Amino acid sequence: MYIKEQYLYMNNQNVRAVVRNYEQKDFAELLTIQKESFPSPFPPELLWNEKQLHNHISLFSDGALCVEIDGVVAGSITSLLVHYDLKHPQHTWEDITSNGNITNHDQNGNTLYVVDICIRPTYRKLNLGKLLMQGLYETVVHLKLQRLLGGGRMPGFSKYSGVLSPQQYVDKVISGELYDPVISFLLRCGRTPLMLIPNYIEDEESSNHALLMEWRNPFL
């Protein structure tokens, strides 16, 4: 079981934040947060449903975290364990997460793979995504895993797809020349870019690409 409390600063006052494992009682709020966090053109069929959330807490509750602000659920992050071989990096989000159901969760896996992270738009100034990511880093250390891994969407690419290739766009984001809402956030969270993965997920804004990014366990 994971639980961590700390105070954050918002609107000239301190607010209490609690990161914990999410439970069935949170499902309604989590489904609402998904809709708020991923508006159109994000495919609605990729949003969570109750069956998937039930799998998350029953198959790997250690990898299912949410954050509360003064008692209100404001975001979540979900992951599973996989045995990942970086010599064979090509994969899709659907395959590696079992379409978000995590039925392929491997309790003997060497890698914590991020399935999803979402934060209510009204709470994003609090850097809650970074707080949740830190929770998974601590889980990597606690479980003595090799790494955290995940494919980062690149929604900002839609503005440049006519003049830049996906790799050119990613290179400019990494160098700081361009800003991407997801990739830039993951860089600030300490994630290291590995490679571009084509046909990763149905995502018009990213032209179906994702940037594979990791966080290595510093104690191994």
C-alpha positions as CSV (number, residue, x, y, z in Angstrom):
1,M,0.0,0.0,0.0
2,Y,1.2,3.5,-0.9
3,I,0.3,6.7,0.8
4,K,2.2,10.0,1.0
5,E,1.1,13.4,2.2
6,Q,2.6,16.8,1.6
7,Y,1.5,20.4,1.2
8,L,1.5,22.4,-2.1
9,Y,1.1,26.1,-2.8
10,M,-1.9,27.4,-4.8
11,N,-3.7,30.8,-4.8
12,N,-1.5,32.2,-2.0
13,Q,-2.2,29.4,0.4
14,N,-1.0,25.9,1.2
15,V,-3.2,23.0,0.1
16,R,-3.0,19.4,1.4
17,A,-2.1,16.8,-1.2
18,V,-2.3,13.0,-0.6
19,V,-1.0,10.4,-3.1
20,R,-2.5,7.0,-2.5
21,N,-3.6,3.8,-4.3
22,Y,-7.0,4.4,-5.9
23,E,-9.9,2.2,-5.0
24,Q,-13.4,1.2,-6.3
25,K,-14.9,4.1,-4.4
26,D,-12.9,6.5,-6.7
27,F,-14.1,5.0,-10.0
28,A,-16.8,7.6,-10.8
29,E,-14.4,10.5,-10.2
30,L,-11.6,8.8,-12.2
31,L,-13.9,8.4,-15.2
32,T,-14.9,12.1,-15.0
33,I,-11.2,13.1,-14.8
34,Q,-10.5,11.1,-17.9
35,K,-13.2,13.0,-19.9
36,E,-11.9,16.3,-18.6
37,S,-8.3,15.5,-19.3
38,F,-8.6,14.0,-22.8
39,P,-11.1,16.0,-24.8
40,S,-11.7,15.6,-28.6
41,P,-9.9,14.8,-30.9
42,F,-8.6,12.2,-28.4
43,P,-10.4,8.9,-29.2
44,P,-13.2,8.4,-26.6
45,E,-12.8,4.6,-26.8
46,L,-9.4,5.0,-25.2
47,L,-10.9,6.5,-22.1
48,W,-11.1,4.3,-19.0
49,N,-14.2,2.2,-18.3
50,E,-15.1,0.5,-15.0
51,K,-13.9,-2.9,-16.1
52,Q,-10.4,-1.6,-16.8
53,L,-10.3,0.3,-13.5
54,H,-11.3,-2.9,-11.7
55,N,-8.4,-4.7,-13.4
56,H,-6.0,-2.0,-12.3
57,I,-6.8,-2.4,-8.6
58,S,-7.2,-6.2,-8.6
59,L,-4.2,-7.1,-10.8
60,F,-1.6,-4.5,-9.7
61,S,-2.9,-2.1,-7.0
62,D,0.7,-0.9,-6.4
63,G,0.7,0.6,-9.8
64,A,-2.6,2.5,-9.5
65,L,-2.2,5.8,-7.8
66,C,-4.4,8.9,-7.4
67,V,-3.8,12.3,-5.8
68,E,-6.3,14.1,-3.6
69,I,-6.3,17.9,-3.0
70,D,-8.1,18.7,0.2
71,G,-10.1,15.5,-0.2
72,V,-11.0,16.0,-3.9
73,V,-9.5,13.4,-6.4
74,A,-7.6,15.5,-8.9
75,G,-5.7,13.0,-10.9
76,S,-4.4,9.5,-11.4
77,I,-1.5,7.4,-12.8
78,T,-1.7,3.8,-13.8
79,S,1.1,1.2,-14.6
80,L,1.8,-2.5,-14.8
81,L,4.9,-4.7,-14.7
82,V,6.3,-6.1,-17.9
83,H,9.5,-7.8,-18.9
84,Y,10.9,-5.4,-21.4
85,D,13.9,-6.0,-23.8
86,L,15.3,-2.7,-25.1
87,K,16.9,-4.7,-27.9
88,H,13.4,-5.2,-29.3
89,P,11.8,-1.8,-28.6
90,Q,9.0,-1.7,-31.1
91,H,5.5,-2.1,-29.5
92,T,2.1,-0.5,-29.4
93,W,0.3,0.9,-26.4
94,E,-2.5,-1.6,-27.1
95,D,-0.2,-4.6,-27.0
96,I,2.0,-3.7,-24.0
97,T,-1.0,-2.6,-21.8
98,S,-3.5,-5.2,-23.1
99,N,-5.6,-2.3,-24.4
100,G,-5.5,-0.7,-21.0
101,N,-6.8,-3.8,-19.2
102,I,-3.3,-4.8,-18.0
103,T,-4.3,-8.5,-18.1
104,N,-0.7,-9.2,-19.3
105,H,0.7,-7.8,-16.0
106,D,3.8,-9.9,-15.2
107,Q,4.5,-10.0,-11.4
108,N,8.1,-11.0,-12.3
109,G,8.6,-8.2,-14.8
110,N,11.7,-6.0,-14.7
111,T,10.0,-2.7,-15.8
112,L,7.2,-0.6,-14.5
113,Y,5.4,0.6,-17.6
114,V,3.1,3.7,-17.5
115,V,-0.3,3.0,-18.9
116,D,-1.8,6.5,-18.4
117,I,-1.6,9.7,-16.4
118,C,-4.3,12.3,-16.2
119,I,-4.8,15.5,-14.2
120,R,-7.9,17.7,-13.9
121,P,-7.2,20.8,-16.0
122,T,-8.2,23.1,-13.0
123,Y,-5.4,21.5,-10.9
124,R,-2.5,21.4,-13.4
125,K,-0.7,24.4,-11.9
126,L,0.1,22.3,-8.9
127,N,2.4,20.0,-10.8
128,L,0.4,17.0,-9.7
129,G,1.6,14.9,-12.6
130,K,5.1,15.3,-11.4
131,L,4.0,14.3,-7.9
132,L,2.3,11.1,-9.2
133,M,5.3,10.3,-11.4
134,Q,7.5,10.5,-8.3
135,G,5.2,8.0,-6.6
136,L,5.9,5.5,-9.4
137,Y,9.7,6.2,-9.2
138,E,9.5,5.3,-5.5
139,T,7.6,2.2,-6.5
140,V,10.4,1.2,-8.9
141,V,12.9,1.6,-6.1
142,H,10.7,-0.3,-3.6
143,L,10.1,-3.2,-5.9
144,K,13.8,-3.2,-7.0
145,L,12.9,-2.9,-10.7
146,Q,15.3,-1.8,-13.4
147,R,13.3,1.1,-14.8
148,L,10.1,3.0,-15.4
149,L,9.2,3.1,-19.0
150,G,6.4,4.6,-21.1
151,G,5.5,6.1,-24.5
152,G,4.9,9.8,-24.4
153,R,2.3,11.4,-26.7
154,M,3.5,14.4,-28.6
155,P,0.3,16.4,-29.2
156,G,2.2,19.6,-30.1
157,F,3.4,17.9,-33.3
158,S,0.0,18.6,-35.0
159,K,1.1,22.3,-35.4
160,Y,4.3,21.4,-37.1
161,S,3.5,18.2,-39.1
162,G,3.6,20.1,-42.4
163,V,7.1,21.3,-42.0
164,L,8.9,18.9,-39.6
165,S,9.2,15.1,-39.5
166,P,8.3,13.4,-36.1
167,Q,12.0,13.0,-35.3
168,Q,12.8,16.6,-36.2
169,Y,10.0,17.8,-33.9
170,V,11.2,15.6,-31.0
171,D,14.7,16.8,-31.4
172,K,13.6,20.4,-31.2
173,V,11.5,19.7,-28.1
174,I,14.4,17.9,-26.4
175,S,16.7,20.8,-27.2
176,G,14.2,23.3,-25.8
177,E,13.6,25.0,-29.1
178,L,9.9,23.9,-29.1
179,Y,7.5,23.1,-26.3
180,D,5.3,20.0,-26.2
181,P,2.6,19.6,-23.4
182,V,3.5,16.0,-22.8
183,I,7.2,15.5,-23.8
184,S,8.3,18.7,-22.1
185,F,6.5,17.7,-19.0
186,L,8.1,14.2,-18.9
187,L,11.5,15.8,-19.4
188,R,10.9,18.0,-16.3
189,C,9.9,14.8,-14.4
190,G,13.3,13.3,-15.0
191,R,12.4,11.0,-17.9
192,T,15.2,10.3,-20.5
193,P,14.3,10.0,-24.2
194,L,15.2,6.7,-25.8
195,M,13.6,6.5,-29.3
196,L,10.6,7.4,-31.4
197,I,8.0,4.7,-31.7
198,P,5.8,4.9,-34.9
199,N,2.2,3.5,-34.9
200,Y,2.2,3.5,-31.1
201,I,-1.4,4.6,-30.6
202,E,-4.3,6.0,-32.6
203,D,-3.6,9.7,-31.9
204,E,-4.3,12.3,-34.6
205,E,-2.4,15.0,-32.8
206,S,0.8,12.9,-32.6
207,S,0.4,11.3,-36.0
208,N,0.2,8.0,-34.1
209,H,3.8,8.4,-32.8
210,A,5.1,8.4,-29.2
211,L,8.5,9.0,-27.7
212,L,9.7,6.1,-25.6
213,M,11.2,7.5,-22.3
214,E,12.6,5.9,-19.2
215,W,13.7,6.5,-15.7
216,R,16.4,4.2,-14.5
217,N,16.5,2.9,-10.9
218,P,19.6,4.7,-9.5
219,F,20.2,2.0,-6.9
220,L,20.8,-0.9,-9.5
